[in-house]
Amino acid sequence: MGESVLKINGLEKKPKVGFDPKKEITIGNNSFKIGGRKSIWKDIPDHQWNSWIWQQQNRVRSLETLDKIINLTAEEKEAYEKSSEMFNMAITPYYASLMKRDDPNCPIRLQSVPKMGELTIGEDEMEDPLAEDRDMPVPGITHRYPDRVLFYTTHHCPVYCRHCTRKRKVADPSSAAQKKQLEGGLEYIRKNPQIRDVVISGGDPLSNSDARLDYIMGSLRAIPHVEVFRLGTRNLVTLPHRVTDDFVSIIQKHKPLYVHTHFNHYDEITSETFEACHKISMAGIPINNQMVLLKGINDTPEIVKKTNHRMLMMGVRPYYLFQCDMSQGIGHFRTSVDVGLNIIEHLRGHTSGMAIPTYVIDAPGGGGKIPMQPKYLLKKEPGKLTLRNYAKKEYIYPNPED
């Protein structure tokens, strides 16, 4: 085959692999297995399989291809046909290869293959549950908190996650961030000196070419009042091949920056993800994880703890556990808040603090992130507090008067 070229946002980029995990990675008793590939891709040369360009260009988009990877249920076939006009399907070959062929409840499969629950729109569900568009002073910028903004740089994602809170953008090609929108966003940030923190988002910003990312980050770094920025990406999970040596060189020169990613289950953690995270960590860039609480995927303390422990071995810090948003068509993923509180209850004191994320509800209507905690303060009296610990033992704390 000839050399492939991918066009993203109008820019061409030839593939530079720089990514080739050759063996399982072992830490103590834990093995990070190679993700492998399904038989339909067995004849693809390694240099193509390990290219993020090839992975993007060969995403699973049709029922015919999907049927060669997993044994589809009747429900999945019907859901694909009926949901395609609402929210398309796209799965990288790498991520599709992690799906279990005969298990409809496989956590990878549940996150990437349409289900009939998507067709049910609850009366409390909203197209834009976090009011991101309402707080948009210029196209491509959400400015809600005083000192930070969300900067949309693309509508592309390598995988269309079924629980996506931004289906309205990811599924709509007309929402793509063109050069005019990018420049307008950068100009807004320049003119507002209270902005010290920028979240570079999308879609997935790593769907941009290296050149475009370099331009965006270089432009932000040239603004005196911008202290830090963050890359919000799921590529580390669904397309770890995107973390090439060229990419790492680019982000390293724009420090201080942070990478926020989105592992939801330990089945997503492989030697490929370890390699990608290790490269970023070795460049001196912290990685934080923003897990979404999803029914049937990670709604037990045991799954969350195992996932968080494996992330820590990759150098990824559990940062947030998000209550699933009130987006349209994802009600089948939502749990009660009690489920999230129970998870935190069974993490605190039973594992290290580094493995315990902050459980938050991103309040509908743009109220922002509200942290949720089990009740540890039992009573407040003049001069003292009654507290309880993880083992439910009570303690009196002398509380100085204000």
Secondary structure, 3 states (H helix, E strand, C coil): CCCCCEEECCEEECCCCCCCCCCCEEECCEEECCCCCCHHHCCCCHHHHCCHHHHHHCCECCHHHHCCCCCCCHHHHHHHHHHCCCCCCCECHHHHCCCCCCCCCCHHHHHHCCCHHHHCCCCCCECCCCCCCCCCCECCEECCCCCEEEEECCCCCCCCCCCCCCHHHHCCHHHCCCHHHHHHHHHHHHHCCCCCEEEEECCCHHHCCHHHHHHHHHHHHCCCCCCEEEEECCHHHHCHHHCCHHHHHHHHCCCCEEEEECCCCHHHCCHHHHHHHHHHHHCCCCEEEEEEECCCCCCCHHHHHHHHHHHHHCCEEEEEEEECCCECCCHHHCCCHHHHHHHHHCCECCECHHHCCEEEEEECCCCEEEECCCCCEEEEECCEEEEECCCCCEEEEECCCC
